[in-house]
Amino acid sequence: MYSVHQHWDPLRVCVVGRSYSPNFYNYIKNTKVRDVFYQIAEETEEDYQKLIQILQSFGVKIIRPTVSDNYYDYLLSENNKILPPPMTPRDYCAMIGNKFYLSNQYNKINIETIWNKISGSTWPSCPKTSYEFDQLPNSIKKELQHHFNISIFNDLLYNNCYEALINDLEAHNNVIEYGTNINSAQVTRIGKDLYFGTVEGSNFDKKYANSLIPSLPDYRCHVVDMEGHADGTFCPVKPGLIVSLRDIPTYKDTFPDWEVIYLPYQSWDQVQPFLELKSKNKGKWWVPGHELNDEFTQYVETWMSDWVGYVEETVFDVNMLVIDEKNVICNNYNEQVFRAFERHNITPHIVNFRHRYFWDGGLHCITADIHREGNQKDYFPWRD
């Protein structure tokens, strides 16, 4: 059975996200736009492969989502926009202990399987596009909503992306809990202690986090307002060491006597060209070298606004993937962080995820740890 108790235990099974291939963008007629997407697609997969190579060198099993090259498969009729690719699996799932939590964005594993379970002789064939889904009779839509909480084609479509992951979890007898917003971008797992990083005004605010606590009786739960994803604010790299973007006052209570490396505003000194684009896209994304490509900017904002998040909530220097207590994957060099790594006998492995400011996902975001060796430990036993 797979499990994760501490995110610095040796990593053994990991999901690595996936973008659309260059061929996906063949439908775009404007070459100034299409060529940029070609570049992003090619370089994104190249960087994924570098990350995978490092993980495999440590014996990590890799699971990846699948996607189609046909853009029409991902076209949403309700707003005529294209669904983003499954780039950041961590934003939608979490392994806590041996229970796997999966967002309501991903229901059961396979469209055809769902369809065959509840369809009758009067039902049409399974829809392949959102347009076909919209044409279904209301009675069928009500049935889908009642049995599987499927109300839009989006819910059906993403099932296939993670079919390999769900099959693997079921083969290892893991309990899968569907329809939850619990994810390991927001929830930091430190043995018996869980830290919920909340964002006021979002679907993961303090009220929601507190509502989850009764369902986790075997853990001590701490709710902290992070003003963004927790993994974009701080990273406990190993017992005794935290790398953090902000000087959060609660560290002295939540992690007493741990060394905390603060990096206030450091990363944004490195991406000054991004500031030129903020007035155009509200700080959502950045592709180096294309700050002034107005046609590309207009295209993304018009048709693909759901692809991009708010990148200022996530600073790469803390968005790191820990392989084990001695090895961590990070995006680039930082003198202050690397000196701390040396003191703690940690080896950094650099993978430059070049388009993280377009995809709004650092190395922690674009992965999801499914299994790590080790049992649950209690680092703060006096709290009981």
C-alpha positions as a LaTeX table, in Angstrom:
\begin{tabular}{lrrr}
\hline
Residue & $x$ (\AA) & $y$ (\AA) & $z$ (\AA) \\
\hline
Met1 & 0.00 & 0.00 & 0.00 \\
Tyr2 & 1.31 & 3.42 & $-0.92$ \\
Ser3 & 1.73 & 6.08 & 1.78 \\
Val4 & 3.31 & 9.45 & 2.52 \\
His5 & 3.91 & 10.53 & 6.12 \\
Gln6 & 6.77 & 13.03 & 5.81 \\
His7 & 7.66 & 14.72 & 2.54 \\
Trp8 & 11.39 & 14.26 & 3.12 \\
Asp9 & 11.18 & 10.47 & 3.37 \\
Pro10 & 12.74 & 8.64 & 0.37 \\
Leu11 & 10.53 & 9.20 & $-2.66$ \\
Arg12 & 9.52 & 6.01 & $-4.49$ \\
Val13 & 6.47 & 6.83 & $-6.66$ \\
Cys14 & 5.81 & 10.24 & $-8.18$ \\
Val15 & 3.38 & 11.77 & $-10.66$ \\
Val16 & 5.01 & 14.18 & $-13.11$ \\
Gly17 & 2.65 & 16.48 & $-15.02$ \\
Arg18 & 2.32 & 16.82 & $-18.75$ \\
Ser19 & 1.71 & 19.65 & $-21.19$ \\
Tyr20 & 0.21 & 19.51 & $-24.66$ \\
Ser21 & 2.60 & 18.55 & $-27.46$ \\
Pro22 & 3.60 & 21.02 & $-30.22$ \\
Asn23 & 1.14 & 19.32 & $-32.59$ \\
Phe24 & $-1.72$ & 20.35 & $-30.33$ \\
Tyr25 & $-1.26$ & 23.96 & $-31.45$ \\
Asn26 & $-1.48$ & 23.31 & $-35.20$ \\
Tyr27 & $-4.98$ & 24.75 & $-35.22$ \\
Ile28 & $-3.62$ & 28.26 & $-34.49$ \\
Lys29 & $-3.37$ & 30.15 & $-37.78$ \\
Asn30 & $-1.37$ & 33.15 & $-36.56$ \\
Thr31 & 2.26 & 32.04 & $-36.84$ \\
Lys32 & 3.49 & 34.68 & $-34.35$ \\
Val33 & 1.24 & 33.03 & $-31.77$ \\
Arg34 & 1.65 & 29.41 & $-32.87$ \\
Asp35 & 5.45 & 29.53 & $-32.94$ \\
Val36 & 5.59 & 30.70 & $-29.33$ \\
Phe37 & 3.36 & 27.80 & $-28.27$ \\
Tyr38 & 5.58 & 25.41 & $-30.23$ \\
Gln39 & 8.57 & 26.72 & $-28.29$ \\
Ile40 & 6.81 & 26.47 & $-24.93$ \\
Ala41 & 5.61 & 22.91 & $-25.63$ \\
Glu42 & 9.01 & 21.64 & $-26.77$ \\
Glu43 & 11.00 & 23.23 & $-23.96$ \\
Thr44 & 8.47 & 22.25 & $-21.29$ \\
Glu45 & 8.74 & 18.58 & $-22.20$ \\
Glu46 & 12.53 & 18.82 & $-22.38$ \\
Asp47 & 12.56 & 20.13 & $-18.82$ \\
Tyr48 & 10.12 & 17.44 & $-17.71$ \\
Gln49 & 12.51 & 14.82 & $-19.10$ \\
Lys50 & 15.44 & 16.33 & $-17.16$ \\
Leu51 & 13.37 & 16.14 & $-13.99$ \\
Ile52 & 12.32 & 12.55 & $-14.73$ \\
Gln53 & 15.92 & 11.53 & $-15.40$ \\
Ile54 & 17.03 & 12.76 & $-11.97$ \\
Leu55 & 14.10 & 11.09 & $-10.21$ \\
Gln56 & 14.70 & 7.79 & $-11.99$ \\
Ser57 & 18.38 & 7.89 & $-11.01$ \\
Phe58 & 17.12 & 7.66 & $-7.41$ \\
Gly59 & 14.88 & 4.69 & $-8.26$ \\
Val60 & 11.63 & 6.67 & $-8.38$ \\
Lys61 & 8.76 & 5.19 & $-10.35$ \\
Ile62 & 7.18 & 7.83 & $-12.62$ \\
Ile63 & 3.48 & 8.06 & $-13.48$ \\
Arg64 & 2.33 & 10.66 & $-16.01$ \\
Pro65 & $-1.10$ & 11.87 & $-17.12$ \\
Thr66 & $-2.12$ & 11.38 & $-20.74$ \\
Val67 & $-3.43$ & 14.01 & $-23.13$ \\
Ser68 & $-4.74$ & 14.14 & $-26.68$ \\
Asp69 & $-3.22$ & 16.16 & $-29.53$ \\
Asn70 & $-6.69$ & 17.12 & $-30.74$ \\
Tyr71 & $-7.53$ & 20.57 & $-29.41$ \\
Tyr72 & $-11.22$ & 20.00 & $-30.15$ \\
Asp73 & $-11.26$ & 17.35 & $-27.41$ \\
Tyr74 & $-10.59$ & 20.10 & $-24.86$ \\
Leu75 & $-12.78$ & 22.88 & $-26.21$ \\
Leu76 & $-15.44$ & 23.95 & $-23.72$ \\
Ser77 & $-18.68$ & 25.07 & $-25.28$ \\
Glu78 & $-19.83$ & 26.98 & $-22.20$ \\
Asn79 & $-17.14$ & 29.64 & $-22.70$ \\
Asn80 & $-15.48$ & 28.57 & $-25.96$ \\
Lys81 & $-12.11$ & 28.21 & $-24.23$ \\
Ile82 & $-9.63$ & 25.36 & $-24.13$ \\
Leu83 & $-9.00$ & 23.37 & $-20.96$ \\
Pro84 & $-5.47$ & 23.70 & $-19.55$ \\
Pro85 & $-3.27$ & 20.59 & $-19.68$ \\
Pro86 & $-2.66$ & 18.52 & $-16.52$ \\
Met87 & 0.52 & 20.41 & $-15.67$ \\
Thr88 & 0.23 & 20.61 & $-11.88$ \\
Pro89 & $-1.11$ & 17.34 & $-10.41$ \\
Arg90 & $-0.26$ & 18.41 & $-6.87$ \\
Asp91 & $-2.92$ & 21.13 & $-7.00$ \\
Tyr92 & $-5.64$ & 18.46 & $-7.20$ \\
Cys93 & $-4.54$ & 15.60 & $-4.96$ \\
Ala94 & $-2.72$ & 14.52 & $-1.81$ \\
Met95 & $-1.54$ & 11.28 & $-0.25$ \\
Ile96 & $-1.94$ & 11.66 & 3.51 \\
Gly97 & $-0.88$ & 8.52 & 5.28 \\
Asn98 & $-2.25$ & 5.78 & 3.03 \\
Lys99 & $-5.41$ & 7.63 & 1.98 \\
Phe100 & $-5.43$ & 9.37 & $-1.38$ \\
Tyr101 & $-7.53$ & 12.52 & $-1.78$ \\
Leu102 & $-8.62$ & 13.52 & $-5.27$ \\
Ser103 & $-10.26$ & 16.77 & $-6.28$ \\
Asn104 & $-13.82$ & 16.78 & $-7.56$ \\
Gln105 & $-12.28$ & 17.83 & $-10.85$ \\
Tyr106 & $-11.33$ & 14.16 & $-11.26$ \\
Asn107 & $-14.18$ & 11.75 & $-10.61$ \\
Lys108 & $-13.94$ & 8.07 & $-11.56$ \\
Ile109 & $-11.30$ & 6.73 & $-13.88$ \\
Asn110 & $-12.77$ & 6.25 & $-17.33$ \\
Ile111 & $-15.53$ & 7.88 & $-19.34$ \\
Glu112 & $-16.63$ & 4.65 & $-20.97$ \\
Thr113 & $-16.64$ & 2.83 & $-17.61$ \\
Ile114 & $-18.95$ & 5.43 & $-16.08$ \\
Trp115 & $-21.16$ & 5.46 & $-19.13$ \\
Asn116 & $-21.57$ & 1.71 & $-19.26$ \\
Lys117 & $-22.44$ & 1.51 & $-15.57$ \\
Ile118 & $-25.55$ & 3.64 & $-15.78$ \\
Ser119 & $-26.52$ & 3.96 & $-19.45$ \\
Gly120 & $-29.68$ & 2.38 & $-20.77$ \\
Ser121 & $-30.88$ & 1.33 & $-24.21$ \\
Thr122 & $-32.18$ & 4.83 & $-24.94$ \\
Trp123 & $-28.91$ & 6.53 & $-24.10$ \\
Pro124 & $-26.70$ & 7.89 & $-26.90$ \\
Ser125 & $-23.05$ & 6.95 & $-27.24$ \\
Cys126 & $-20.60$ & 8.43 & $-24.78$ \\
Pro127 & $-19.82$ & 12.07 & $-25.66$ \\
Lys128 & $-16.33$ & 12.79 & $-26.94$ \\
Thr129 & $-16.50$ & 16.58 & $-26.82$ \\
Ser130 & $-18.15$ & 19.25 & $-24.70$ \\
Tyr131 & $-20.45$ & 20.04 & $-27.63$ \\
Glu132 & $-21.75$ & 16.47 & $-27.66$ \\
Phe133 & $-22.11$ & 16.59 & $-23.88$ \\
Asp134 & $-24.22$ & 19.74 & $-24.10$ \\
Gln135 & $-26.64$ & 18.00 & $-26.46$ \\
Leu136 & $-27.49$ & 15.28 & $-23.93$ \\
Pro137 & $-31.08$ & 15.22 & $-22.67$ \\
Asn138 & $-31.57$ & 16.82 & $-19.27$ \\
Ser139 & $-32.66$ & 13.49 & $-17.83$ \\
Ile140 & $-29.25$ & 11.97 & $-18.59$ \\
Lys141 & $-27.43$ & 15.00 & $-17.20$ \\
Lys142 & $-29.44$ & 14.70 & $-13.98$ \\
Glu143 & $-28.48$ & 11.03 & $-13.75$ \\
Leu144 & $-24.79$ & 11.87 & $-14.16$ \\
Gln145 & $-25.04$ & 14.60 & $-11.56$ \\
His146 & $-26.86$ & 12.31 & $-9.10$ \\
His147 & $-24.55$ & 9.31 & $-9.38$ \\
Phe148 & $-21.15$ & 10.85 & $-10.13$ \\
Asn149 & $-21.38$ & 14.60 & $-9.44$ \\
Ile150 & $-20.70$ & 15.21 & $-13.12$ \\
Ser151 & $-22.28$ & 18.45 & $-14.27$ \\
Ile152 & $-19.93$ & 19.63 & $-17.03$ \\
Phe153 & $-17.85$ & 17.88 & $-19.64$ \\
Asn154 & $-14.74$ & 19.02 & $-17.79$ \\
Asp155 & $-15.56$ & 16.46 & $-15.08$ \\
Leu156 & $-15.68$ & 13.64 & $-17.60$ \\
Leu157 & $-12.70$ & 14.68 & $-19.67$ \\
Tyr158 & $-10.06$ & 14.76 & $-16.97$ \\
Asn159 & $-10.89$ & 11.20 & $-15.89$ \\
Asn160 & $-8.77$ & 9.78 & $-18.68$ \\
Cys161 & $-5.76$ & 11.95 & $-17.83$ \\
Tyr162 & $-5.09$ & 10.10 & $-14.57$ \\
Glu163 & $-6.41$ & 6.65 & $-15.38$ \\
Ala164 & $-2.93$ & 5.08 & $-14.95$ \\
Leu165 & $-2.56$ & 6.67 & $-11.50$ \\
Ile166 & $-5.99$ & 5.54 & $-10.29$ \\
Asn167 & $-5.40$ & 2.01 & $-11.56$ \\
Asp168 & $-2.07$ & 1.87 & $-9.73$ \\
Leu169 & $-3.60$ & 3.12 & $-6.49$ \\
Glu170 & $-6.40$ & 0.57 & $-6.69$ \\
Ala171 & $-3.88$ & $-2.19$ & $-7.41$ \\
His172 & $-2.09$ & $-1.25$ & $-4.17$ \\
Asn173 & $-5.38$ & $-1.22$ & $-2.20$ \\
Asn174 & $-5.25$ & 2.46 & $-1.34$ \\
Val175 & $-8.47$ & 4.15 & $-0.29$ \\
Ile176 & $-9.36$ & 6.95 & $-2.71$ \\
Glu177 & $-11.56$ & 9.77 & $-1.49$ \\
Tyr178 & $-13.14$ & 11.71 & $-4.35$ \\
Gly179 & $-14.65$ & 15.17 & $-4.36$ \\
Thr180 & $-12.39$ & 17.00 & $-1.92$ \\
Asn181 & $-10.24$ & 20.12 & $-2.18$ \\
Ile182 & $-7.47$ & 18.60 & $-0.06$ \\
Asn183 & $-4.18$ & 18.81 & $-1.94$ \\
Ser184 & $-0.50$ & 18.73 & $-1.01$ \\
Ala185 & 0.12 & 22.21 & $-2.40$ \\
Gln186 & $-1.96$ & 23.50 & 0.52 \\
Val187 & $-1.35$ & 20.75 & 3.11 \\
Thr188 & 2.18 & 20.15 & 4.44 \\
Arg189 & 2.67 & 16.69 & 5.95 \\
Ile190 & 5.09 & 16.53 & 8.90 \\
Gly191 & 4.38 & 13.16 & 10.49 \\
Lys192 & 1.60 & 13.51 & 13.02 \\
Asp193 & 1.24 & 17.23 & 12.25 \\
Leu194 & $-0.58$ & 18.64 & 9.23 \\
Tyr195 & $-0.22$ & 22.31 & 8.30 \\
Phe196 & $-3.05$ & 23.83 & 6.24 \\
Gly197 & $-1.94$ & 26.88 & 4.30 \\
Thr198 & $-5.13$ & 28.85 & 3.69 \\
Val199 & $-6.07$ & 31.77 & 1.44 \\
Glu200 & $-8.85$ & 34.02 & 2.62 \\
Gly201 & $-11.54$ & 34.50 & $-0.01$ \\
Ser202 & $-10.63$ & 31.26 & $-1.81$ \\
Asn203 & $-12.12$ & 27.76 & $-1.73$ \\
Phe204 & $-9.36$ & 26.81 & 0.73 \\
Asp205 & $-9.85$ & 29.44 & 3.41 \\
Lys206 & $-9.66$ & 29.02 & 7.19 \\
Lys207 & $-13.32$ & 28.05 & 7.48 \\
Tyr208 & $-12.89$ & 25.24 & 4.94 \\
Ala209 & $-9.63$ & 24.04 & 6.49 \\
Asn210 & $-11.20$ & 23.90 & 9.95 \\
Ser211 & $-14.11$ & 21.90 & 8.53 \\
Leu212 & $-11.64$ & 19.21 & 7.42 \\
Ile213 & $-10.07$ & 18.70 & 10.84 \\
Pro214 & $-12.77$ & 16.34 & 12.23 \\
Ser215 & $-12.15$ & 13.99 & 9.27 \\
Leu216 & $-8.46$ & 13.69 & 10.25 \\
Pro217 & $-8.62$ & 12.53 & 13.89 \\
Asp218 & $-5.21$ & 10.84 & 13.79 \\
Tyr219 & $-3.41$ & 14.12 & 13.12 \\
Arg220 & $-2.73$ & 17.41 & 14.86 \\
Cys221 & $-3.94$ & 20.03 & 12.40 \\
His222 & $-2.64$ & 23.58 & 12.21 \\
Val223 & $-4.34$ & 26.27 & 10.10 \\
Val224 & $-2.13$ & 29.14 & 8.91 \\
Asp225 & $-3.03$ & 31.90 & 6.44 \\
Met226 & $-0.29$ & 31.72 & 3.77 \\
Glu227 & $-1.80$ & 34.20 & 1.28 \\
Gly228 & $-1.23$ & 31.60 & $-1.42$ \\
His229 & $-0.30$ & 27.96 & $-1.87$ \\
Ala230 & 1.68 & 26.74 & 1.12 \\
Asp231 & 4.35 & 25.22 & $-1.12$ \\
Gly232 & 4.86 & 28.65 & $-2.67$ \\
Thr233 & 5.46 & 30.17 & 0.76 \\
Phe234 & 7.68 & 27.72 & 2.63 \\
Cys235 & 9.42 & 24.36 & 2.27 \\
Pro236 & 10.46 & 22.22 & 5.26 \\
Val237 & 13.39 & 20.52 & 3.54 \\
Lys238 & 14.28 & 18.15 & 6.38 \\
Pro239 & 13.80 & 18.01 & 10.16 \\
Gly240 & 15.36 & 21.21 & 11.45 \\
Leu241 & 15.47 & 23.26 & 8.23 \\
Ile242 & 12.85 & 25.44 & 6.53 \\
Val243 & 13.27 & 27.68 & 3.47 \\
Ser244 & 10.64 & 30.42 & 3.52 \\
Leu245 & 9.56 & 33.40 & 1.48 \\
Arg246 & 8.00 & 35.20 & 4.45 \\
Asp247 & 8.90 & 35.65 & 8.08 \\
Ile248 & 5.77 & 33.96 & 9.41 \\
Pro249 & 5.55 & 34.64 & 13.16 \\
Thr250 & 4.06 & 31.23 & 13.92 \\
Tyr251 & 7.26 & 29.38 & 12.99 \\
Lys252 & 8.55 & 29.76 & 16.56 \\
Asp253 & 5.42 & 27.92 & 17.74 \\
Thr254 & 4.85 & 25.46 & 14.91 \\
Phe255 & 8.52 & 24.56 & 14.30 \\
Pro256 & 10.35 & 25.50 & 17.50 \\
Asp257 & 14.16 & 25.61 & 17.26 \\
Trp258 & 14.19 & 24.86 & 13.53 \\
Glu259 & 16.48 & 26.94 & 11.32 \\
Val260 & 14.47 & 29.13 & 8.93 \\
Ile261 & 16.08 & 30.63 & 5.82 \\
Tyr262 & 14.13 & 33.72 & 4.69 \\
Leu263 & 14.13 & 34.87 & 1.08 \\
Pro264 & 11.95 & 38.00 & 1.05 \\
Tyr265 & 11.36 & 39.26 & $-2.50$ \\
Gln266 & 14.53 & 37.54 & $-3.69$ \\
Ser267 & 13.06 & 35.73 & $-6.66$ \\
Trp268 & 11.33 & 38.74 & $-8.19$ \\
Asp269 & 14.65 & 40.59 & $-8.43$ \\
Gln270 & 15.52 & 37.94 & $-11.00$ \\
Val271 & 12.46 & 38.42 & $-13.22$ \\
Gln272 & 12.26 & 42.14 & $-13.87$ \\
Pro273 & 10.84 & 41.71 & $-17.42$ \\
Phe274 & 7.77 & 40.15 & $-15.83$ \\
Leu275 & 6.89 & 43.54 & $-14.38$ \\
Glu276 & 6.58 & 44.95 & $-17.91$ \\
Leu277 & 3.79 & 42.50 & $-18.59$ \\
Lys278 & 1.80 & 42.94 & $-15.38$ \\
Ser279 & $-0.31$ & 45.79 & $-16.72$ \\
Lys280 & $-1.39$ & 43.60 & $-19.64$ \\
Asn281 & $-2.14$ & 40.30 & $-17.96$ \\
Lys282 & $-2.66$ & 41.21 & $-14.28$ \\
Gly283 & 0.46 & 39.36 & $-13.19$ \\
Lys284 & $-0.79$ & 35.95 & $-14.31$ \\
Trp285 & 1.99 & 34.70 & $-16.58$ \\
Trp286 & 5.26 & 35.48 & $-18.27$ \\
Val287 & 7.16 & 33.98 & $-21.23$ \\
Pro288 & 10.74 & 35.33 & $-21.35$ \\
Gly289 & 11.47 & 37.15 & $-24.60$ \\
His290 & 7.81 & 37.70 & $-25.49$ \\
Glu291 & 6.91 & 40.52 & $-23.10$ \\
Leu292 & 6.05 & 42.80 & $-26.03$ \\
Asn293 & 4.40 & 40.23 & $-28.31$ \\
Asp294 & 0.97 & 41.80 & $-28.11$ \\
Glu295 & $-0.64$ & 39.26 & $-30.43$ \\
Phe296 & 0.49 & 36.40 & $-28.20$ \\
Thr297 & $-0.59$ & 38.26 & $-25.05$ \\
Gln298 & $-4.02$ & 39.01 & $-26.48$ \\
Tyr299 & $-4.48$ & 35.41 & $-27.64$ \\
Val300 & $-3.66$ & 33.89 & $-24.25$ \\
Glu301 & $-5.85$ & 36.36 & $-22.36$ \\
Thr302 & $-8.77$ & 35.82 & $-24.74$ \\
Trp303 & $-8.76$ & 32.06 & $-25.17$ \\
Met304 & $-6.61$ & 30.49 & $-22.47$ \\
Ser305 & $-7.04$ & 32.59 & $-19.36$ \\
Asp306 & $-7.83$ & 29.47 & $-17.30$ \\
Trp307 & $-4.36$ & 28.07 & $-18.06$ \\
Val308 & $-2.52$ & 30.67 & $-16.05$ \\
Gly309 & $-2.59$ & 31.27 & $-12.33$ \\
Tyr310 & $-1.28$ & 34.16 & $-10.30$ \\
Val311 & 2.47 & 33.52 & $-10.42$ \\
Glu312 & 3.30 & 36.02 & $-7.69$ \\
Glu313 & 1.88 & 33.60 & $-5.12$ \\
Thr314 & 4.61 & 31.09 & $-5.96$ \\
Val315 & 8.33 & 31.83 & $-5.80$ \\
Phe316 & 10.49 & 29.08 & $-7.13$ \\
Asp317 & 13.20 & 29.21 & $-4.55$ \\
Val318 & 10.86 & 27.66 & $-2.00$ \\
Asn319 & 8.89 & 25.53 & $-4.50$ \\
Met320 & 11.31 & 22.60 & $-4.33$ \\
Leu321 & 10.86 & 18.83 & $-4.58$ \\
Val322 & 12.55 & 16.88 & $-1.80$ \\
Ile323 & 13.78 & 13.43 & $-2.87$ \\
Asp324 & 15.03 & 12.49 & 0.60 \\
Glu325 & 16.76 & 14.18 & 3.54 \\
Lys326 & 20.01 & 14.40 & 1.58 \\
Asn327 & 18.74 & 15.40 & $-1.88$ \\
Val328 & 16.46 & 18.18 & $-3.12$ \\
Ile329 & 15.55 & 19.37 & $-6.64$ \\
Cys330 & 15.47 & 23.12 & $-7.17$ \\
Asn331 & 15.19 & 25.46 & $-10.14$ \\
Asn332 & 18.41 & 27.43 & $-9.88$ \\
Tyr333 & 21.28 & 28.51 & $-7.66$ \\
Asn334 & 20.78 & 30.64 & $-4.58$ \\
Glu335 & 23.80 & 31.33 & $-2.43$ \\
Gln336 & 21.94 & 31.68 & 0.86 \\
Val337 & 19.96 & 28.48 & 0.33 \\
Phe338 & 22.94 & 26.49 & $-0.92$ \\
Arg339 & 25.02 & 27.49 & 2.12 \\
Ala340 & 22.23 & 26.13 & 4.33 \\
Phe341 & 22.12 & 22.94 & 2.26 \\
Glu342 & 25.86 & 22.50 & 2.79 \\
Arg343 & 25.48 & 22.91 & 6.56 \\
His344 & 22.78 & 20.24 & 6.56 \\
Asn345 & 24.61 & 17.85 & 4.18 \\
Ile346 & 21.96 & 18.27 & 1.46 \\
Thr347 & 22.85 & 17.94 & $-2.22$ \\
Pro348 & 20.86 & 20.24 & $-4.53$ \\
His349 & 19.97 & 19.05 & $-8.04$ \\
Ile350 & 19.14 & 21.87 & $-10.45$ \\
Val351 & 16.40 & 21.53 & $-13.07$ \\
Asn352 & 15.59 & 24.83 & $-14.72$ \\
Phe353 & 11.86 & 24.66 & $-15.46$ \\
Arg354 & 12.10 & 27.43 & $-18.02$ \\
His355 & 8.41 & 28.18 & $-18.47$ \\
Arg356 & 7.30 & 28.04 & $-14.86$ \\
Tyr357 & 6.18 & 31.67 & $-15.11$ \\
Phe358 & 3.83 & 30.80 & $-17.94$ \\
Trp359 & 2.45 & 27.65 & $-16.34$ \\
Asp360 & 2.53 & 29.06 & $-12.79$ \\
Gly361 & 4.03 & 25.88 & $-11.43$ \\
Gly362 & 7.37 & 25.21 & $-9.77$ \\
Leu363 & 9.00 & 21.81 & $-9.41$ \\
His364 & 6.86 & 20.95 & $-6.40$ \\
Cys365 & 3.66 & 21.99 & $-8.19$ \\
Ile366 & 4.30 & 19.92 & $-11.32$ \\
Thr367 & 4.78 & 16.72 & $-9.31$ \\
Ala368 & 2.81 & 14.77 & $-6.72$ \\
Asp369 & 4.44 & 12.30 & $-4.33$ \\
Ile370 & 2.38 & 9.11 & $-4.20$ \\
His371 & 4.65 & 6.87 & $-2.13$ \\
Arg372 & 7.56 & 7.51 & 0.22 \\
Glu373 & 9.36 & 5.00 & 2.42 \\
Gly374 & 8.95 & 5.23 & 6.16 \\
Asn375 & 6.35 & 5.26 & 8.89 \\
Gln376 & 4.64 & 8.16 & 10.62 \\
Lys377 & 6.85 & 9.96 & 13.14 \\
Asp378 & 5.97 & 12.46 & 15.84 \\
Tyr379 & 8.39 & 15.39 & 15.76 \\
Phe380 & 6.58 & 17.34 & 18.48 \\
Pro381 & 5.35 & 14.68 & 20.96 \\
Trp382 & 4.78 & 17.18 & 23.77 \\
Arg383 & 1.77 & 18.55 & 21.89 \\
Asp384 & $-0.46$ & 15.58 & 22.81 \\
\hline
\end{tabular}
